[in-house]
């Protein structure tokens, strides 16, 4: 049904969450003809929206390098990467830019800059750097019961680091 497909695509474009992007990627490989064109246009619309938000954030940052401007741009770039909107060829460059903005936010106000920690850890996990995510999460004591999302991020990073053998193993042998 064409109308149902258009409504579904409209919802996916509006939310543009990680699962929505994954669904669009899957649909792009499954469809041909008009449906494939509609999916491609939905992807293009989301990409253009994120690019516009990033450019707006860069302009705001250039005119006033405030914590708010740094944080907003960092979050736009990070969300673009973690949801899969940023093209794979650009992920490294965009991630480096996002890290610079996060570091600058920390330099301006370390306490408020730390509020961006979950997003930074998600960024590092998204670009396959679980040991960096672990280091960020270990930098301050974690109240695992009080911060469920941080605890989940910590466990994801620890699992990824162990799974891909990125964390040195400790030996139980006597020295």
N, C-alpha and C positions, 0 to 999 in steps of 0.2 A: 504494500500500500504506500503510494507516494506521499500522501499527506502524513501518515504515521512516521515515515522515515524522516520527513522534514521536521516534524515536531521533536523527534528524538535527537536529530542533529542540532536543533536549536538549543535544547537543554544541555547537550554535551558542550556546545560552544560557550554557552553562558557560564556554566560551572567551571569548565576547563581544569578540573582536578586531575590528579595523577591517573585515576581509574578511567576518567573520561578520555584522556589522551590515549591511554592504552586501547580503549575500545575503538577510537577513531583509527589508530594504527592498524588494528586487526581488520576493521571494516575496509580500510584502504586496500588491503591485500585480498579481500574476498569479493569485492565488487568490480563490476565492469559497466561501461556505458555511463548513463546519466547519474547513477548512484555513485560511481567512482568520482565523477566530476564534483558532485555535491560534497562528498567527504573531503576531497582535496581543497575545495573552497572553504570548508569549515576549518580545516587545518590552517590555511592561509590567513583566515580572519583572526584566529587565535594568535598566530605568530605575529601578525601585524599589530594586534592589540598589545601584546607583551613588548614588542619593539618600541611602540609609541610610548608606553609607560616608562621604559628604560630611558629613552631619549628625553622625555619630560623630566625624569629624575636626574639625569646628567646635567640638564640645563639648570635645574634648581640648585644642584650642588655647585655648579660653576658660579652662580650668582651669590650664593650664601652657603659656605661649607659648614652647615650646622649638624648636630647630632641627628636631628629629625630627617634632614635631607640624606645623610649618609645611610641611616637606618632604612629609609624608604627605598632607596636605590638598591641597597644590599638585599632587601626582601624581594624586590621585583626580580632581580637577577637570579637569586637562589630559587625562587619559585619557578622561574622559567626552566632552570636546569632540573630540579627535582620532579617536575611534572612531565618532563620530556619534550617540552616545546622547543627549547634551544636545539638547533641542529647539531648533530654529533661532531661535525667538523669545527664548530665554534665553542664547544663546551669548555675546553681547556682555557681559552682566552677569557671567556665570560666568568668562569670560576675564579681565575686569578684576579679579575677586576672586583668581583664580589668580596673576595678575601681582603683586598686592599681597603675596601670601604668598611668592612667589619673592623679591621685593625685600626683604622682612623677613628671609628666610632668609639672603640675602647680607649684610644688615646685621649679623646675629648672628655669622656665620662665613663670610667671603668665600671661603675656600678650599673648604670643604665645600658651600657654596651653589652654587659653580660646577659641582659634580657634576650639578646639575639643568639645566645648560645645554642638553643635547640635548632634554630635554622642553620647555623654554621655547621653543627654536627650532621644534620641531614644533607647539607651540601657536600661535606667530605665523604659521606657514605655514597651519595649519588655519583661521585666521580671516582669511586673505588679506592678511597683512602681511609679505610677503617681505623688504621693505627693513629692517624691524625684526629679522627673523631674521638677515639678513646682518650687521647692526650688532652683534648679540649674538655671532655667530660670529667676527667680525673683532676683537672686543674683546680676545681673547687669541690668541697665535700658535697656528696649527693645525698639528699634525703629521699631515698627511693620510695618511701611510702607517701610522702607529701607531694611528689612530682612524678606522677605516673608516666607522662610522656618522656621525661628525661631518663627514667629507669628503662623504658622500652628502647630508647635510642642507645643507651649504654649496652643493653643486652644484644641489640642488633649489631653494634660495632664490635663487641667482644666476639660474637659468633662469627662475623665475617672475617675478623682478623685471625681467629683460630682456624676457621674453615680453609682459609687460603694460606695458612701457615706463615702469617706475617708477624706473629708475636713470638719472641724467643721462649723456648720451653725452659723451665727450671728443672734442675737435676736434683734427685733425692740421694744421689751417691755421696759418700763421705769424701771430703776434700783431702 
